[in-house]
Amino acid sequence: MNLILLGAPGAGKGTQAELLVHKLSIPAISTGNMLREAIANGTELGKKAKSYMDAGNLVPDELILGIVADRVAQPDCAGGFILDGVPRTLAQAEALEAKGVKIDHVVSIEVADSEIEGRMTGRRVCSKCGASYHVVANPPKVEGICDACGGELIIRKDDAPETVRNRLKVYHATTEVLKDFGEEHLRTGSLIVYTSADSVFQIAANETIVPVDQLYEYCRAARSILVGEHGVGRVIARPFEGTCRKDFRRTPRRHDYSLLPPGRTMLNYLSAAGKDVIAVGKINDIFAGSGITKSFPTSGNADGQQRLLNLVTTDFDGLAFINLVDFDMLYGHRRDIDGYAEAASSFDKTLGHLLPMLRSEDLFIITADHGCDPAYTRTTDHTREYVPFLLYGKEVTPDTALGTIDGFGAVAATICSYLGVASALCGTDVRPDIRL
């Protein structure tokens, strides 16, 4: 029997998998374990995965699915297996099926939030040996002390009450609209339309009912209407997949349709001056294509970081503007501290490869469009800390502190100045402060 276990964080997928392992005598398989095993065994796919990880990049889905296919082809899976965490989408399931992996049953574990909160906040972990306990289900002999080694029992960051409540809030926020209206949409074909507090108008549709290109057309029509008095910042196409309430999932084919900028931006000044303006990730969507000469959409941080490395070795005259969307979408708004830290570490490793590759005339800038503190759990909205403005290049004086700069215009003004393009942008050019 080949099984997939689905459910919210803390629903008990791991616990049920352990029970099923003993009852059915089939292995439980997780993505992390599979990657480590493939790398340790030195398989061809494991070697490829290691090359991505050593470079600080995330392992692509196709490679992970290949490792899954290899893993379930091993003799211990001949009688069946249990997948926890993959596949996450219908597209991934279809890709696995194409690789010969057949699934017999999918089990969705539905547990009340109050129960999940009690489970997760009651967990304790030994600070020395890592042994796990629960204050109700599996308490230690002496409160706060590990039975095995005498170490102090601690609460993991992910199990803190505020963090648990926020994780559940985010989980439901990303699925409840689809759960509430998805089945009606399948019956009637009616679009799911909803709004957000941050000037966003969203249209969701199942890809089997409304093809993605048609959904995009609906969003373009909405974009033409939602201007002026009824203007919103973005119209978002939200395609999803699944056949019933329990298995609805968003697909990666989201697309944003933004208002045109109200005036000339840095991108307009640069492209009008004959400079290359290369947009990577969501940049083209954010600026509605205005002032952009070439665009490369990405599937996430790993793809964006690889594009960055590729562009460093490409001859162009102008600006490469790269957005690493996972920091915001997957980790910041979802208040995933560990995921954010791993993404930052991955990007840091990418910088280790990139910085020595820069040419003498290159200027490299790191900044952000807003704060998104993953540790702030009172809301999942943007947070208000200052954003970084870091510059690196042969003309940049090392260890120069710019202090607090008022407004994002400084980034645009500095870039235009560096590329020798006159502009009427508001903002302080910091080049005089950073020059050698």
N, C-alpha and C positions, 0 to 999 in steps of 0.2 A: 504494500500500500504506500503510495506516494502522497504526502500531505504538505500543505502550506498552512502555517498559523499566522493569523492577523489579529490586531487588537491595539488598543491605546497603550501608551507607556504605563507599565505597572499592572496591566491587565492579567499577567500571569503566563505569558507565552513561554518563557524559559522554564517555569515550574512544570507546566503541562507537557512541555517537550521532554523533560526528564522522566516524568511518569510514563509517557508513551514509549520512550526508549526501552524501559524495562518490560512494559506490557507487550509490546509488539516486536521487541528484539530487532529494532531498526535504528540506525544512527540519526541523531539530530545534527543539523548542519547550519552554521552561521557564517556570514560573509567574512568577518574578521578571522575566524579560525581557518576558513578555507584559504585565505590569502597567506596566512602564516605557514600553513601546511605546504602549499604549492611552492612557496619561496624556500622553505626548509628542504623540500625534496628536490629542488633544482629543476622542476619541470620547465618546458619552454615557456608556457604561460606564466609560470612563477617568475622566471627570469625577466620577462617583459614587465610584469607587475612591479618587480623590484626596481627596474630602471626608472619607472614613473615615481615610485616612492623615494628613491635616492635623489632624484631631481627636485623633490619637494612638491610633486604634482599628484593630484588625485587619480586613482586608477579608473580608466573609462569603464562605462557599463558593459560594453561589448567584451572587454577583457574579463571582467568579473563573471559575466554569464558564461564565458568560455571555461573559466575555472570551475564554476558550478557544474557545467556539463561534464568536465573531466572527473570531478569529485564523485558525482552520482554514478559514473560509469565504473567505479571501483567495486571489487567483489563484495564488500560489506553492505553495499546498497542494492544488491541483487533482489533482496526481498522487500525493498522499500526504503524510504527515507523521510525525514521531516525537515522542511525548510523554514527557517525563522529569519525574516528580514529581507528576503529576496525570493521571487520577484515582487517588486513593489507596484508595478503597473501592468496593465493588459499588454502593452507593447513589449515589456520585458518577458512576460509569460509566453507571448507568441514567439519571441526570439529564442527562448529556451526550447519551446516545442519544435522549432525549426532545427534545433541542434539535436533533436531526438529525445528530449526530456519530457516525459508525460506526467501529468498531475491527475490524481484520482479524485481528491477532495480538498477543498479549501475551508478551513475552520476559522470563523471570526469570533473572537472571545469578547463578549459584551459585558462590561462590569460597571456598576454605578460609580460615579466620581467619588462619592463619600467613602466607598469601600477601597478604591484605589488609593486615596489619600491616606487612609489608615494603614494600608499595607506598606506604602513607600516611606512614610514619615516614621514608621516603627522600625525600619531597618537600621542595623548597626554593623560596622565593619572594624575589624581589628587594625589598629594603626601600624602594627608590626608585621603580622603574618598574613593579613588579608582575610581571615576567616569571617564568615557572615553569620549574623544573628538577627532575631526579631524580638522585640520586647514582649510580644504576646505569643506568637507562633513558635518561636525557638529562642527563649531567653537564655542568657548565660547563667551559670550557677551563682556567680557573684555579680550583682548589677554593675555594669560599666567595665568589667574585666573579662578578657578573653580566657576561655577554658583551656585552650591549647598552649598559649605561651605567656599568659599573664599581661599581655599588652592592653593599652587603653582602647576601649571601644568608642568610635566616633561616628558622627552622622556625615555621610557624603554630601557634597554641595547639591547634587541632583536630588537628594532626599529631604532637603530642608522644606518645611511646610509651604513657604511662599513660592519656592521654586516648583514644587509639585503642582500647586494650584495653577500656576502660570503655564506649565507644560500642558496641563489638561485643557486650560482655556485656549491655548494656541491650537492644540489638536482639534478641538471642536470647531474653532473659528475657521479652520481650513476645510472642514468636511460638512458642517451642519447645513449650510445652504444647499449643498448637493443632496444631502440626506433628506431634507425637508421637501425639496421640489423635484429631485432627480427622477423619481418614478412617475410623477405626473407628467414631466417632460417626455419620458419615454412613451407614455400612453397617448399624449395629445400632440407632441411635436412643438408645443409652445416653448419659446425661449425663456430662460431664467435670467431675469434682469434685477440687479441690486446695486446699491450705492454704498460709498464709504465716507467717513468723516473728512478724509483728506482730498476732497474734490476729485473723486474717482467714480466713474460709471462703468459697471461691469456686465458683460453678457456671457452667460455660460450655456454650453450645449454639448450633448453627447456626440462624439465623433461619428457614431453609427447612424445618428438621426440627422445631424447637420454636418456635412463635410467641412473640414477646417477652412477651406477657401471660401465657402459660403458664409461661415461665421465671420471671417475677416471682412467680407463685403458688407454684412450687417453692421459691423463696428465702424467701417468707413462711412456708412450712411449716418449712423448716430453721431459720428464725429462732425459731420457737416451741419448737423442740426444743433448740437450742444455748444453754441457760441454766443457771444454777446450776453444778453440778460440771462440766458440759460447755460452759460459757459461752464464747463468743468475742465480741469487740468488734463485728465487722461480718460480715454475710453479704452477698456481692456477686454480683449477676447480671452475667455476662460474655457478652452475645450477640456472635456473630461471623458472618462471611459468607465465601463462597468455595466452590469446588467440589473442590479438591484441596490437597495439602500446600503447594504453591508459592504459592497465592494466598489462603490464610486471612488474614483481617484482622478485628480487633475493630471493632465499630460504636460510634457515640456513644451508644447506648441503654443504657449501663451504669446500674445502680441499686444503691444501698447500703441495707441494712437494719441499723440500729444497735440496740444495747441501749438501753432507756430509761435516762436518767441515774439514778444511785443515790439522788439527793436533789433538793431544789428548786434550780433554777438561777436566774440572773438573769432568764431569759426567763419562768419561772413567776411570779416576783414581779411583773414588769412587767405581764404579761397579766392576772394576778389583780387588779391595781390599775386595770384598765380601759385600759391603755396599748396602743397598736398595737405589735406585734412582727412586723416584715416580714423574712422570710428570703429571701435571694437567693443562688442557686447551691446548693452542697452543704449549707448550714446546716440545712435541714429534715431531710435525711438524717442528719446528724451527731447531732442532738438527737432523732431519731425523732419529730419533729413536736411534741414536748412544749413547751408554752408559746408556740407560734407561732400568730399570728392570720392571717397571709397568707404565701404562699410563691410564689416565682418561680424555677423551675429555669433554668439557663443552659447554653449550648453552649460557653462558654469565656470568656476574659478580655474580649474585645471586647464580647460580649453583657452581661457583668457590669458593665463600665464604662458602657455605654449605660443599663443599668437604674439605675445610681447617678445619672447625670445626670438621668434622668427623675424619680427620687424626690426630688431636690433641689427640683424645681418642683411637687411634690405636697404637698398639705396632709395631714399626719398628726401625731398626738400620741404619741410614743414612740420606738422604736428601729428603724432599718433596719440589718440585719446582713448584710454582703455578703462573699462569699468569691470571690476571684479564683483559680480552680483551676489555671490554666495554670502559674503560678509553681512550684507543687508538682509537678503531674503531668507536664507537658511539658518543663520546663527544670531544676528542682531535682533530682529523682530521676534524670533522664536525663543530668545533669551537662553540660548544654548552656549554656556560658557566654555565647555570642553570643546565643542565643535568650532567655536570662534578661535580658541587657542590653537587648535590643530591647523585651521586655515591660515592663521597668522604665521605659524611655524613653517607651513608649506610655502607661503609667499616669501618668507625670510630666506629659505633655501634657494628659491628662484632668484632672489636678489644676489645671492652668492655667485651664481652663474652669470648673471646679467651685467653687474657693474664692471667687471674686468673687460667686457666686450664693448663698452661704450667708447666712441671715438672722441677725439679732442674737442670737436665742435658740438658734441651732444650735451643737452641739458635734460636731466631726469628729475621729475617732480612727483611726489606722493602727496595726495590730499584726499578729502572726502567731501560729500555734499551735505552731510549732517551727522550729528551724534547718534549712536545706536548702542548704548551700553548694555551688554548682555546680562549684567548683574542686576540691572534695575527691573524689578519684577512687579511693580505696582500697575504698570500698563505695558503693552507691547508696541507703543508708539515710539516715534523718534525721541531721543533724549537731548539735553541741552549743553553737554560739555563742548569745549572748543574743539575744532577739527585741526588736524596736523597740516602744516605747510612745510614740507621737507624738500630741499633742493640738493642735487649732486651733479658735479661736472668738473671738468678741468679748470673752468673759470671761477668756480665757487670756492671762496675762502673757507677752509675747514673750521668746524667748531664755532661758526658765527651764529649768535642768537639774535633772531629777528624781533623777539618780543611778541606782544599781542598786536595783531594787525586787524584793522576794522574792515570787514567785508571781503567777499570772494572776488571782488573786482581786482584785487592785487594779483591773483593768479593769472587772470586774463591779460592784464596790463603788462605783467612781467614777460609772459610768453610772446606777446606781440612785439615788445621792445627787443627781446632776444633774437627774434626772427627778422628784425628790421622793418616791421610793418607799422605804419602810422595808424592810430585809431583814436576815436573820441570816447573810449571806454572810461567809466568811472573806476578808479582804483589806483593804488600806489604801486608804482614800479619799484621792486626791491633790488634791482640789479646794482645800483650804486652801493648798497649795503653788503652785497655778497661777493663783489669782484675782488680778485687777487690784486 
